């Protein structure tokens, strides 16, 4: 109450002063037009500020910050990935207006929810391919200006890059070049980029690696197209700084750990694969068990990781930092988390699933990268400049992720059992059709859209996605893998929506 009273008492005095500061447009224009220019305006403003009390100055400062925040927006390119979705949600929760763009034509509902779950609802824009200059230009001219911060997250992971480096180059380096060009057209300055531990090669330190080392050793061989493409992006951003006055910032990410049901094809993703496999090796759901997990890297090689909640804090701290607070070369910072070997991870998993089994079958690319990359990242620079330090350790991470997968498995098993009437652990076309017809296909029909027509569309789509070997049989393993990112209900709704929108 006392604070409200003080604000009310000071409001008239503040308003009078603000009118003197911003209301005399004629005086300011005269000063600018008669040679006084910015110097005269600055002097005039300085005198006005001297008349204000400390409380008035504080209120004015808060009002300016609020107005600056109101004008700002964050445009995220490649927003539908695991990191992108989380970043959209985290920024929305902090009051940022988020424009989420992705090459997907149909933006997932989870991403739409992420950008709308805040005090300043954002927008999703689908069909934006980072290799399409015209699509990017249209995106920026409609949704961005000089107050927009840009995150470029559009890039394949390490193994995907190794499998097709030419396509990866077009997306990662070519895409960055097009993004920076579009930014220059609308006057946007701040570009944030997720670099990777894949930028470090055999010459890099194995312990306490820093982003500074990358900037001081630009000619080092990262040992992969993946690392060379990340370096190409850093070079483009530095050029943007020199030629356009840009404010580029990059975060060197370790492996990202999370409880999402799907992820890309990278090296550190072995840990996510193992955490997903563990609950499938038990029979507590009354369904067939999975096979032993196949570990693709040396089980005694440590790699740096970070839990996604920690990562979000680090990325947002990097984005929101004032330019003078960033003291590292090219505004680059590692985002450290935790480090562990596969054997250490498997030992922690066995505390929850004692029967967890694995065997080692080395993947050439993944094992190569695991041996190239550092084991730990330095934590002093992000702590000093960003106020960031990781909070989630191995035990907490494993417990959280396993519980999320176990919960997901439970409702997946319920869906499977609802269709598997004879309990043999195998679904047939008849099993699925009976479930869909009885529980999911409802509503009115027309002469153009009959119930049977809808059933045919739904069943054709489901079987094309589930029955990949065309034998008419779907196992629990196949169904649970598909269900990680789909559901029978979603397919039905999609077909129904498509049918209703058809002429």
C-alpha positions as CSV (number, residue, x, y, z in Angstrom):
1,X,0.0,0.0,0.0
2,X,2.8,2.4,0.9
3,X,4.4,1.8,-2.5
4,X,1.1,2.5,-4.3
5,X,0.7,5.7,-2.3
6,X,4.2,6.9,-3.2
7,X,3.5,6.3,-6.9
8,X,0.3,8.2,-6.8
9,X,1.9,11.1,-5.0
10,X,4.8,11.4,-7.4
11,X,2.7,10.8,-10.6
12,X,1.8,14.5,-11.2
13,X,5.3,15.6,-10.6
14,X,6.7,12.9,-12.9
15,X,4.1,13.7,-15.6
16,X,5.1,17.4,-15.5
17,X,8.7,16.6,-15.9
18,X,8.1,14.0,-18.6
19,X,6.1,16.7,-20.5
20,X,9.0,19.0,-20.3
21,X,11.3,16.2,-21.5
22,X,9.3,14.8,-24.4
23,X,6.5,17.3,-25.0
24,X,8.4,20.3,-26.4
25,X,8.9,18.9,-29.9
26,X,9.3,22.4,-31.4
27,X,12.3,23.2,-29.2
28,X,14.0,19.9,-30.0
29,X,13.4,20.3,-33.8
30,X,14.7,23.9,-33.6
31,X,17.8,22.7,-31.8
32,X,18.4,20.1,-34.5
33,X,17.7,22.4,-37.4
34,X,19.8,25.3,-36.3
35,X,23.1,23.6,-36.0
36,X,22.8,22.5,-32.4
37,X,22.0,19.0,-33.5
38,X,22.3,16.1,-31.2
39,X,24.7,18.0,-28.9
40,X,22.0,20.6,-28.1
41,X,19.3,18.0,-27.6
42,X,21.6,16.0,-25.3
43,X,22.4,19.1,-23.2
44,X,18.7,20.0,-23.0
45,X,17.8,16.5,-21.9
46,X,20.6,16.5,-19.3
47,X,19.3,19.7,-17.7
48,X,15.8,18.3,-17.5
49,X,17.1,15.1,-15.9
50,X,18.8,17.2,-13.2
51,X,15.4,18.6,-12.1
52,X,14.1,15.1,-11.4
53,X,14.2,13.4,-8.0
54,X,15.8,10.0,-7.6
55,X,12.4,8.4,-7.4
56,X,11.3,10.1,-10.6
57,X,14.5,8.9,-12.3
58,X,13.9,5.4,-11.2
59,X,10.4,5.4,-12.5
60,X,11.5,6.9,-15.8
61,X,14.2,4.3,-16.1
62,X,11.7,1.5,-15.5
63,X,9.2,3.0,-18.0
64,X,12.0,3.2,-20.6
65,X,12.9,-0.5,-20.0
66,X,9.3,-1.5,-20.2
67,X,8.8,0.3,-23.5
68,X,12.1,-1.2,-24.9
69,X,10.9,-4.6,-23.9
70,X,7.5,-4.0,-25.5
71,X,9.1,-3.2,-28.8
72,X,11.4,-6.3,-28.8
73,X,10.6,-9.7,-30.4
74,X,12.5,-12.9,-30.9
75,X,12.4,-14.7,-34.2
76,X,13.4,-18.3,-34.0
77,X,14.3,-20.2,-37.2
78,X,14.2,-23.9,-36.9
79,X,11.8,-23.7,-34.0
80,X,10.1,-27.1,-34.2
81,X,13.2,-29.0,-33.0
82,X,13.8,-30.2,-29.4
83,X,15.8,-27.1,-28.5
84,X,13.6,-24.7,-30.5
85,X,10.3,-25.7,-28.8
86,X,11.8,-25.4,-25.4
87,X,13.4,-22.0,-26.2
88,X,10.1,-20.7,-27.6
89,X,8.3,-21.7,-24.4
90,X,11.0,-20.4,-22.1
91,X,11.2,-17.0,-23.9
92,X,7.4,-16.7,-23.9
93,X,7.4,-17.3,-20.1
94,X,9.8,-14.4,-19.7
95,X,7.6,-12.0,-21.5
96,X,9.2,-12.1,-25.0
97,X,7.0,-12.0,-28.0
98,X,8.2,-15.0,-30.1
99,X,7.9,-15.6,-33.8
100,X,8.5,-19.3,-34.3
101,X,9.3,-20.4,-37.9
102,X,10.1,-23.8,-39.3
103,X,10.2,-25.6,-42.6
104,X,7.3,-27.8,-41.5
105,X,4.1,-26.7,-43.3
106,X,1.9,-27.9,-40.5
107,X,3.3,-26.5,-37.2
108,X,2.8,-28.9,-34.3
109,X,0.3,-28.0,-31.7
110,X,3.0,-28.2,-29.0
111,X,4.9,-25.4,-30.7
112,X,1.8,-23.3,-31.1
113,X,1.1,-23.7,-27.4
114,X,4.7,-22.8,-26.6
115,X,4.5,-19.3,-28.3
116,X,1.1,-18.5,-26.9
117,X,1.7,-19.4,-23.3
118,X,2.9,-16.0,-22.1
119,X,1.8,-12.4,-21.5
120,X,2.7,-11.5,-25.1
121,X,1.3,-14.2,-27.4
122,X,3.5,-14.9,-30.4
123,X,2.9,-16.4,-33.8
124,X,4.0,-19.5,-35.7
125,X,5.0,-19.4,-39.4
126,X,5.3,-22.7,-41.3
127,X,6.9,-23.5,-44.6
128,X,10.0,-21.4,-44.1
129,X,13.0,-23.3,-45.5
130,X,16.3,-21.6,-44.5
131,X,17.7,-22.3,-47.9
132,X,14.9,-20.3,-49.6
133,X,16.0,-16.6,-49.8
134,X,12.6,-15.3,-50.8
135,X,10.8,-17.1,-48.1
136,X,13.2,-15.7,-45.5
137,X,13.0,-12.2,-46.9
138,X,9.2,-12.3,-46.7
139,X,9.4,-13.7,-43.1
140,X,11.7,-10.9,-42.0
141,X,9.8,-8.1,-43.8
142,X,6.5,-9.2,-42.2
143,X,7.7,-10.1,-38.7
144,X,11.1,-8.4,-37.9
145,X,12.6,-5.0,-37.5
146,X,15.6,-3.4,-35.8
147,X,14.3,-4.5,-32.4
148,X,14.2,-8.2,-33.3
149,X,16.6,-10.7,-31.9
150,X,17.1,-13.8,-34.2
151,X,18.0,-17.3,-33.2
152,X,19.2,-19.5,-36.1
153,X,18.7,-23.1,-35.0
154,X,18.3,-24.6,-38.5
155,X,21.2,-27.1,-38.9
156,X,21.5,-30.9,-39.2
157,X,23.2,-32.8,-36.3
158,X,26.7,-34.4,-36.5
159,X,25.7,-37.8,-37.9
160,X,23.2,-36.3,-40.3
161,X,25.9,-34.0,-41.6
162,X,28.4,-36.8,-42.1
163,X,25.8,-38.7,-44.1
164,X,25.2,-35.9,-46.5
165,X,27.7,-33.0,-46.1
166,X,26.5,-31.2,-49.2
167,X,23.0,-30.8,-48.1
168,X,24.1,-29.9,-44.6
169,X,26.4,-27.2,-46.0
170,X,23.5,-25.6,-47.9
171,X,21.3,-25.6,-44.7
172,X,23.9,-24.6,-42.1
173,X,26.3,-22.2,-43.9
174,X,24.1,-21.2,-46.8
175,X,21.1,-20.8,-44.5
176,X,23.1,-18.5,-42.2
177,X,24.2,-16.4,-45.1
178,X,20.6,-15.9,-46.2
179,X,19.4,-15.2,-42.6
180,X,22.0,-12.5,-42.2
181,X,21.1,-11.0,-45.5
182,X,17.5,-10.8,-44.5
183,X,18.4,-9.3,-41.2
184,X,20.4,-6.5,-42.9
185,X,17.4,-5.6,-45.0
186,X,15.2,-4.9,-42.0
187,X,17.9,-3.5,-39.7
188,X,17.9,-6.4,-37.2
189,X,21.3,-6.6,-35.4
190,X,21.3,-9.3,-32.8
191,X,21.8,-12.8,-34.1
192,X,22.3,-15.8,-31.8
193,X,23.6,-19.1,-32.9
194,X,24.0,-22.6,-31.4
195,X,27.5,-23.8,-32.1
196,X,28.6,-27.2,-30.9
197,X,31.3,-29.2,-29.2
198,X,31.7,-30.6,-32.7
199,X,33.7,-27.5,-33.6
200,X,36.6,-28.8,-31.4
201,X,39.1,-31.1,-33.2
202,X,42.0,-33.2,-32.1
203,X,44.2,-30.2,-31.2
204,X,41.6,-28.8,-28.7
205,X,42.0,-29.3,-25.0
206,X,40.1,-32.3,-23.6
207,X,39.4,-30.6,-20.3
208,X,37.8,-27.2,-19.7
209,X,37.3,-26.3,-23.3
210,X,36.3,-22.7,-24.0
211,X,34.6,-20.9,-26.9
212,X,37.6,-18.5,-26.8
213,X,39.9,-21.3,-27.9
214,X,37.8,-21.7,-31.1
215,X,38.2,-18.0,-31.9
216,X,41.9,-18.0,-31.2
217,X,42.5,-21.1,-33.3
218,X,40.5,-20.4,-36.4
219,X,42.6,-22.7,-38.6
220,X,42.4,-25.8,-36.4
221,X,40.9,-28.8,-38.1
222,X,37.7,-29.9,-36.4
223,X,38.0,-33.2,-38.1
224,X,34.5,-33.2,-39.6
225,X,32.3,-31.3,-42.1
226,X,30.0,-30.7,-39.1
227,X,32.7,-28.7,-37.3
228,X,33.9,-26.9,-40.4
229,X,30.3,-25.7,-41.2
230,X,29.9,-24.4,-37.6
231,X,33.1,-22.4,-38.1
232,X,31.8,-21.1,-41.4
233,X,28.7,-19.7,-39.5
234,X,30.9,-18.0,-36.9
235,X,32.9,-16.3,-39.7
236,X,29.7,-15.1,-41.4
237,X,28.5,-13.6,-38.1
238,X,31.8,-11.8,-37.5
239,X,31.6,-10.4,-41.0
240,X,28.0,-9.2,-40.2
241,X,29.4,-7.5,-37.2
242,X,32.1,-5.7,-39.1
243,X,30.0,-4.7,-42.2
244,X,26.6,-4.1,-40.7
245,X,27.3,-3.2,-37.0
246,X,25.7,-6.5,-36.0
247,X,25.5,-8.0,-32.5
248,X,26.4,-11.7,-33.1
249,X,26.5,-14.1,-30.2
250,X,27.1,-17.9,-30.2
251,X,26.7,-20.6,-27.6
252,X,28.8,-23.8,-27.8
253,X,26.4,-26.6,-26.9
254,X,27.3,-30.0,-25.5
255,X,24.9,-32.9,-25.9
256,X,21.4,-31.8,-25.0
257,X,19.5,-34.1,-22.6
258,X,15.7,-34.0,-22.3
259,X,12.5,-36.0,-21.9
260,X,11.0,-35.4,-25.3
261,X,9.9,-38.5,-27.1
262,X,11.9,-37.8,-30.3
263,X,15.3,-36.4,-31.3
264,X,17.7,-36.1,-34.2
265,X,20.5,-38.2,-35.4
266,X,23.6,-36.9,-33.5
267,X,26.4,-38.4,-31.5
268,X,25.6,-37.5,-27.9
269,X,22.0,-38.7,-28.6
270,X,23.3,-42.2,-27.6
271,X,22.4,-41.2,-24.1
272,X,18.8,-40.4,-25.0
273,X,18.6,-43.7,-26.9
274,X,19.7,-45.6,-23.8
275,X,17.3,-43.8,-21.5
276,X,14.5,-44.6,-23.9
277,X,15.5,-48.3,-24.2
278,X,15.7,-49.0,-20.5
279,X,11.9,-49.1,-19.7
280,X,11.3,-51.4,-22.6
281,X,13.5,-54.1,-21.1
282,X,11.0,-54.8,-18.4
283,X,7.7,-56.7,-18.5
284,X,5.8,-54.7,-16.0
285,X,3.3,-53.5,-18.6
286,X,2.5,-57.0,-19.6
287,X,3.9,-56.6,-23.1
288,X,7.0,-58.0,-24.9
289,X,10.3,-56.7,-23.8
290,X,12.9,-55.0,-26.0
291,X,16.3,-56.2,-26.8
292,X,19.6,-55.1,-25.2
293,X,20.6,-51.5,-25.9
294,X,23.3,-51.2,-28.6
295,X,26.0,-48.7,-27.5
296,X,27.6,-47.1,-30.6
297,X,30.6,-45.5,-28.8
298,X,33.4,-46.6,-26.5
299,X,31.7,-47.0,-23.2
300,X,34.7,-45.4,-21.3
301,X,34.7,-42.1,-23.3
302,X,33.4,-39.2,-21.4
303,X,31.4,-36.5,-23.2
304,X,29.9,-33.2,-22.0
305,X,26.2,-32.9,-21.8
306,X,23.6,-30.4,-20.5
307,X,20.0,-30.9,-19.3
308,X,17.6,-28.8,-21.4
309,X,16.3,-26.8,-18.4
310,X,19.9,-25.6,-17.7
311,X,20.5,-25.0,-21.4
312,X,17.5,-22.7,-21.6
313,X,18.8,-20.6,-18.7
314,X,22.1,-20.3,-20.4
315,X,20.7,-19.4,-23.8
316,X,18.4,-16.8,-22.5
317,X,21.1,-15.2,-20.4
318,X,23.3,-15.0,-23.5
319,X,20.4,-13.4,-25.5
320,X,19.4,-10.9,-22.8
321,X,22.9,-9.8,-21.8
322,X,23.8,-6.1,-22.5
323,X,26.6,-5.8,-25.0
324,X,29.1,-4.4,-22.5
325,X,28.6,-7.4,-20.3
326,X,30.0,-9.8,-22.9
327,X,33.8,-9.8,-22.7
328,X,34.6,-13.0,-24.6
329,X,35.9,-12.8,-28.2
330,X,33.1,-12.7,-30.7
331,X,30.6,-13.0,-27.8
332,X,31.1,-16.8,-27.7
333,X,30.4,-18.9,-24.6
334,X,30.3,-22.6,-23.8
335,X,27.1,-23.7,-22.0
336,X,28.4,-26.4,-19.6
337,X,26.4,-29.0,-17.8
338,X,27.6,-32.4,-16.8
339,X,30.0,-35.0,-18.2
340,X,29.8,-38.8,-18.0
341,X,30.8,-42.0,-19.8
342,X,28.3,-44.5,-21.2
343,X,29.3,-46.9,-18.4
344,X,28.6,-44.2,-15.8
345,X,25.2,-43.5,-17.4
346,X,24.3,-47.2,-17.5
347,X,25.2,-47.7,-13.9
348,X,22.8,-44.9,-13.0
349,X,20.1,-46.4,-15.2
350,X,20.5,-49.7,-13.3
351,X,19.5,-48.0,-10.1
352,X,16.0,-47.7,-11.6
353,X,16.1,-50.7,-13.9
354,X,18.5,-53.3,-12.5
355,X,18.1,-55.6,-15.5
356,X,19.2,-53.0,-18.1
357,X,21.4,-54.7,-20.6
358,X,23.6,-53.4,-23.4
359,X,26.2,-54.5,-25.9
360,X,28.8,-52.4,-27.7
361,X,28.7,-52.1,-31.5
362,X,30.8,-49.1,-32.5
363,X,29.4,-46.7,-35.1
364,X,32.2,-45.4,-37.2
365,X,31.1,-41.7,-37.3
366,X,29.8,-41.5,-33.7
367,X,32.8,-43.2,-32.1
368,X,35.1,-40.9,-34.2
369,X,33.4,-37.8,-32.9
370,X,33.2,-39.0,-29.3
371,X,37.0,-39.4,-29.4
372,X,37.6,-36.0,-31.0
373,X,35.5,-33.8,-28.8
374,X,36.4,-32.5,-25.3
375,X,35.3,-34.3,-22.1
376,X,34.4,-31.1,-20.1
377,X,33.6,-27.5,-20.8
378,X,34.9,-24.5,-18.8
379,X,32.3,-22.9,-16.5
380,X,34.1,-19.7,-15.4
381,X,33.3,-17.5,-18.4
382,X,29.5,-18.1,-18.5
383,X,29.4,-17.7,-14.7
384,X,31.3,-14.4,-14.8
385,X,29.5,-12.8,-17.7
386,X,26.1,-14.5,-17.9
387,X,25.6,-15.5,-14.3
388,X,25.0,-19.0,-15.5
389,X,26.0,-22.3,-13.8
390,X,24.4,-25.7,-14.3
391,X,22.1,-27.1,-11.7
392,X,21.1,-30.6,-12.9
393,X,23.4,-33.6,-12.2
394,X,23.5,-37.1,-13.5
395,X,21.3,-38.7,-10.9
396,X,18.6,-36.1,-11.1
397,X,18.6,-36.1,-14.9
398,X,18.3,-39.9,-15.2
399,X,15.5,-40.1,-12.7
400,X,13.5,-37.3,-14.4
401,X,13.9,-38.6,-18.0
402,X,13.2,-42.3,-17.1
403,X,10.0,-41.3,-15.3
404,X,8.8,-39.3,-18.3
405,X,9.5,-42.3,-20.6
406,X,7.8,-44.7,-18.2
407,X,4.7,-42.5,-18.0
408,X,4.6,-42.2,-21.8
409,X,5.0,-46.0,-22.1
410,X,2.1,-46.5,-19.7
411,X,-0.4,-44.6,-21.9
412,X,1.1,-46.1,-25.0
413,X,0.5,-49.6,-23.6
414,X,-3.1,-48.7,-22.7
415,X,-3.7,-47.7,-26.3
416,X,-2.1,-50.9,-27.6
417,X,-4.0,-53.2,-25.2
418,X,-7.3,-51.4,-26.2
419,X,-6.8,-52.7,-29.7
420,X,-5.0,-56.1,-28.9
421,X,-8.2,-58.0,-28.0
422,X,-6.6,-61.4,-28.0
423,X,-3.6,-60.3,-26.0
424,X,-1.0,-61.9,-28.3
425,X,1.1,-58.7,-28.5
426,X,0.4,-58.3,-32.3
427,X,-2.1,-55.9,-33.9
428,X,-3.8,-56.7,-37.2
429,X,-5.8,-54.5,-39.6
430,X,-9.0,-55.8,-38.0
431,X,-7.8,-54.9,-34.5
432,X,-7.1,-51.4,-35.4
433,X,-10.2,-50.9,-37.6
434,X,-12.4,-52.1,-34.8
435,X,-10.9,-49.7,-32.3
436,X,-11.1,-46.7,-34.7
437,X,-14.7,-47.5,-35.8
438,X,-16.0,-48.0,-32.2
439,X,-14.2,-45.2,-30.4
440,X,-12.9,-42.5,-32.7
441,X,-14.9,-42.0,-35.9
442,X,-17.9,-39.9,-34.9
443,X,-20.0,-37.1,-36.3
444,X,-22.3,-36.4,-39.2
445,X,-21.6,-37.6,-42.7
446,X,-22.7,-36.3,-46.1
447,X,-23.3,-37.8,-49.5
448,X,-19.7,-36.8,-50.3
449,X,-18.1,-37.9,-47.0
450,X,-19.5,-41.1,-45.8
451,X,-18.5,-42.9,-42.6
452,X,-17.0,-45.7,-44.6
453,X,-15.0,-43.3,-46.8
454,X,-13.6,-41.7,-43.6
455,X,-12.7,-45.2,-42.3
456,X,-10.9,-46.1,-45.5
457,X,-8.8,-42.9,-45.4
458,X,-7.9,-43.4,-41.8
459,X,-7.0,-47.1,-42.1
460,X,-4.9,-46.5,-45.3
461,X,-3.0,-43.8,-43.5
462,X,-2.5,-45.8,-40.3
463,X,-1.3,-49.0,-42.1
464,X,1.0,-47.0,-44.3
465,X,2.7,-45.6,-41.2
466,X,2.6,-48.7,-39.0
467,X,2.9,-51.7,-41.4
468,X,6.2,-50.8,-42.9
469,X,7.1,-54.3,-44.0
470,X,3.6,-54.9,-45.5
471,X,2.8,-58.1,-43.7
472,X,-0.4,-56.8,-42.0
473,X,1.0,-57.3,-38.5
474,X,2.2,-54.6,-36.1
475,X,4.3,-55.5,-33.0
476,X,4.4,-53.8,-29.7
477,X,7.9,-52.6,-30.5
478,X,6.8,-51.0,-33.8
479,X,3.7,-49.5,-32.3
480,X,5.5,-48.0,-29.3
481,X,8.2,-46.5,-31.5
482,X,5.6,-44.9,-33.8
483,X,3.6,-43.7,-30.8
484,X,6.5,-41.6,-29.6
485,X,5.5,-38.9,-32.0
486,X,2.0,-40.0,-33.1
487,X,-1.3,-41.4,-32.0
488,X,-4.2,-43.1,-33.6
489,X,-6.4,-40.2,-32.4
490,X,-4.1,-37.7,-34.1
491,X,-4.4,-39.5,-37.4
492,X,-8.1,-39.6,-37.2
493,X,-8.4,-35.9,-36.4
494,X,-6.0,-35.1,-39.3
495,X,-8.0,-37.1,-41.8
496,X,-11.3,-35.6,-40.5
497,X,-10.0,-32.1,-40.7
498,X,-8.7,-32.7,-44.2
499,X,-12.1,-34.1,-45.3
500,X,-14.0,-31.2,-43.9
501,X,-11.7,-28.6,-45.6
502,X,-12.0,-30.4,-49.0
503,X,-14.4,-28.7,-51.5
